[in-house]
Amino acid sequence: MSATAVRLEAPTAVAVDPVVAPAPGGRARWRARLVRVASVVAAVAVWQLLTANDIRLWVRFDTLPTVTQIVAALQRQLGTDTYWLDLGQSLVRILSGFLLAAVLGVGTGVALGRSQVFANIVGPLTELARPIPAIAVVPVAILLFPTDEAGIVFITFLAAVFPILVSTRHAVRALPTIWEESIRTQGGTRWDVLARVVLPGALPGVFSGLSVGIGVAWICVVSAEMISGRLGVGYRTWQAYTIVDYPAVFVGIITIGVLGFGTSAAVELLGRRCTRWLPRVAEGTR
């Protein structure tokens, strides 16, 4: 009798505790997007209000350009070839360094997570180099590479590779050992484990590292352009500062923000496409 009672109670407990959250409706998604756009518009309106009225609180807004002045400077620059040349040069640098960092960072992270011998040899070197800011290596890059272009790409690579490497290594080490054991018991080889367990299972951690890496790479590529570049958004922003053209400085800042947002969004989108099998939290509940 007691066993029968247990069998009857188990389905009831499962039924009242659903695992899958209901999918959010289209109206909720549009409401969230509208709120995000409204927050940006509100921030721009507050900026215009403070700068146009020369407000001086603990921050001196009267010394900063207004939104209308920045928009006018942006319109002037959009009509020049120099703006688009700088934008293209920065994109080439960031993509070259980031792709190199993605390949080497993921490969090294997997090796560090899977091989104790490799971790003993290479692990200490990565841990010693990881805390060093990439921008501090600019003098070394100038001495090491024959051209400024190669040095800037190297700085970008160095900035992105360590977040990718560390995130990949942690993701590989966190994989349940039972997954590998199940492949082994079915006669799978080491390459089967790598292709069917390690790489798919580590993908969420890999894309977390890629998302962080692209952001850090933008910080360092702009800084490197300011120090040793001859083209690029960072170089042009610093040049505008030296001639006291503050609206152009903010045009550079906005351009960097838009480029960083676009590349980060592309990485996030690629990560979602590659990890469709993961359960998703409903957007309306976040």
ChimeraX attribute file (.defattr): number of C-alpha atoms within 10 A of each C-alpha:
attribute: neighborCount
match mode: 1-to-1
recipient: residues
	/A:1	5
	/A:2	7
	/A:3	7
	/A:4	8
	/A:5	9
	/A:6	10
	/A:7	10
	/A:8	11
	/A:9	10
	/A:10	10
	/A:11	10
	/A:12	10
	/A:13	10
	/A:14	10
	/A:15	9
	/A:16	8
	/A:17	8
	/A:18	9
	/A:19	8
	/A:20	10
	/A:21	11
	/A:22	11
	/A:23	11
	/A:24	13
	/A:25	11
	/A:26	8
	/A:27	10
	/A:28	12
	/A:29	13
	/A:30	11
	/A:31	11
	/A:32	13
	/A:33	12
	/A:34	11
	/A:35	11
	/A:36	11
	/A:37	10
	/A:38	12
	/A:39	12
	/A:40	11
	/A:41	12
	/A:42	11
	/A:43	11
	/A:44	13
	/A:45	12
	/A:46	13
	/A:47	16
	/A:48	18
	/A:49	15
	/A:50	17
	/A:51	18
	/A:52	16
	/A:53	11
	/A:54	16
	/A:55	14
	/A:56	12
	/A:57	9
	/A:58	6
	/A:59	8
	/A:60	12
	/A:61	19
	/A:62	15
	/A:63	12
	/A:64	17
	/A:65	20
	/A:66	20
	/A:67	19
	/A:68	12
	/A:69	17
	/A:70	19
	/A:71	15
	/A:72	13
	/A:73	18
	/A:74	19
	/A:75	12
	/A:76	12
	/A:77	15
	/A:78	11
	/A:79	10
	/A:80	10
	/A:81	9
	/A:82	15
	/A:83	20
	/A:84	15
	/A:85	14
	/A:86	18
	/A:87	19
	/A:88	15
	/A:89	16
	/A:90	25
	/A:91	19
	/A:92	14
	/A:93	24
	/A:94	26
	/A:95	18
	/A:96	15
	/A:97	25
	/A:98	28
	/A:99	16
	/A:100	17
	/A:101	27
	/A:102	24
	/A:103	13
	/A:104	17
	/A:105	29
	/A:106	27
	/A:107	15
	/A:108	24
	/A:109	26
	/A:110	25
	/A:111	20
	/A:112	24
	/A:113	22
	/A:114	16
	/A:115	10
	/A:116	12
	/A:117	11
	/A:118	13
	/A:119	17
	/A:120	11
	/A:121	11
	/A:122	14
	/A:123	17
	/A:124	11
	/A:125	11
	/A:126	15
	/A:127	12
	/A:128	9
	/A:129	12
	/A:130	17
	/A:131	9
	/A:132	12
	/A:133	13
	/A:134	24
	/A:135	21
	/A:136	12
	/A:137	15
	/A:138	21
	/A:139	12
	/A:140	12
	/A:141	20
	/A:142	16
	/A:143	11
	/A:144	12
	/A:145	13
	/A:146	10
	/A:147	11
	/A:148	18
	/A:149	18
	/A:150	16
	/A:151	23
	/A:152	29
	/A:153	25
	/A:154	26
	/A:155	26
	/A:156	32
	/A:157	30
	/A:158	27
	/A:159	28
	/A:160	30
	/A:161	29
	/A:162	28
	/A:163	26
	/A:164	30
	/A:165	30
	/A:166	23
	/A:167	24
	/A:168	31
	/A:169	25
	/A:170	17
	/A:171	23
	/A:172	24
	/A:173	16
	/A:174	13
	/A:175	15
	/A:176	12
	/A:177	10
	/A:178	9
	/A:179	14
	/A:180	18
	/A:181	13
	/A:182	13
	/A:183	16
	/A:184	14
	/A:185	9
	/A:186	8
	/A:187	10
	/A:188	14
	/A:189	12
	/A:190	12
	/A:191	10
	/A:192	14
	/A:193	17
	/A:194	15
	/A:195	12
	/A:196	15
	/A:197	19
	/A:198	22
	/A:199	17
	/A:200	15
	/A:201	19
	/A:202	21
	/A:203	18
	/A:204	19
	/A:205	20
	/A:206	28
	/A:207	24
	/A:208	18
	/A:209	25
	/A:210	30
	/A:211	21
	/A:212	17
	/A:213	27
	/A:214	29
	/A:215	16
	/A:216	22
	/A:217	27
	/A:218	26
	/A:219	17
	/A:220	26
	/A:221	30
	/A:222	25
	/A:223	21
	/A:224	27
	/A:225	23
	/A:226	19
	/A:227	16
	/A:228	16
	/A:229	19
	/A:230	15
	/A:231	19
	/A:232	26
	/A:233	30
	/A:234	29
	/A:235	22
	/A:236	24
	/A:237	24
	/A:238	20
	/A:239	15
	/A:240	18
	/A:241	14
	/A:242	11
	/A:243	9
	/A:244	11
	/A:245	15
	/A:246	19
	/A:247	23
	/A:248	26
	/A:249	23
	/A:250	22
	/A:251	23
	/A:252	23
	/A:253	15
	/A:254	14
	/A:255	18
	/A:256	20
	/A:257	12
	/A:258	12
	/A:259	16
	/A:260	20
	/A:261	14
	/A:262	12
	/A:263	18
	/A:264	18
	/A:265	13
	/A:266	13
	/A:267	18
	/A:268	16
	/A:269	13
	/A:270	12
	/A:271	19
	/A:272	15
	/A:273	10
	/A:274	14
	/A:275	15
	/A:276	9
	/A:277	9
	/A:278	9
	/A:279	9
	/A:280	11
	/A:281	13
	/A:282	14
	/A:283	12
	/A:284	14
	/A:285	8
	/A:286	5
